[in-house]
């Protein structure tokens, strides 16, 4: 599935702590807190539980909920890490760098098919080619890597803007913003045909704005990497950019609605603005002030993000929990499935914790 860094007995040096912690928070929400909370809240009939459940699910079409930020944050953080990780490729032959990029793209794309593409079903009639967050990261990473390696900062900004226009302008001129009539959906139908997943989500043409989201993360990475001793100023710049993006997105939403499922232009800037604000907050707290007490445990998820995602989405540990705790069922009643869900993701946490303490970090 991936290559691994052998156990070294210590953590990799030169990492941005706030990025690992924020990435860890994103993974913790996805593969622990959200499924456990949803399992509990669906069995509680109160207005408060209903309002939480609403925020812990994706918006049906127009609008933006808390849970709609999880996927953009993944792409944003993939981009934020790139100015740091790509620094080691300076002076190497370009073919070696591009080989690494292509390899990472293909592995992420294949793992995306494993997670949600029914690849493990071994039924060609039900294989979905492009339908997962990992594949969106792969596409955005490929676009971002090519731009980052070949362009200076000014051109990076210009090309990112052009990618946003290249997606958004045709979306406004042809088709509409309905689930069936939007241009991105029409392109997905033509390209993927019967091998597409949920038809309310779009992927092929939308890859352009996956690249934009990754590049927004790249720009955040540039700011943090070049901050030096001026980290407070860097945190302020991140926050100001986030506020500006949210404001522009709100204005743009009067023409182009905020729709996460097709990654509309306004949604791209809105989610990017929120990502900048979160990055500013964590960068200020962790890297500027050094206030990481109570947060460092999130690195258990953040430093093995691929492992956490794959195990959390593909492997079920519920049978283990049920095998050793079936006697609790009469006492827990309707909440027994909640216990199984909690135990499932607790086992995943313990696996990740053991890997973290052993200094084993899976990368691709």
PyMOL commands that set and color helices and strands:
alter all, ss='L'
color gray80, all
select helices_A, chain A and resi 17-41+47-55+66-89+94-116+119-121+124-126+133-150+153-173+183-195+207-225+231-252+260-262+265-288+296-302+305-314+318-358
alter helices_A, ss='H'
color red, helices_A
select strands_A, chain A and resi 3-5+361-363
alter strands_A, ss='S'
color yellow, strands_A
deselect
rebuild
show_as cartoon
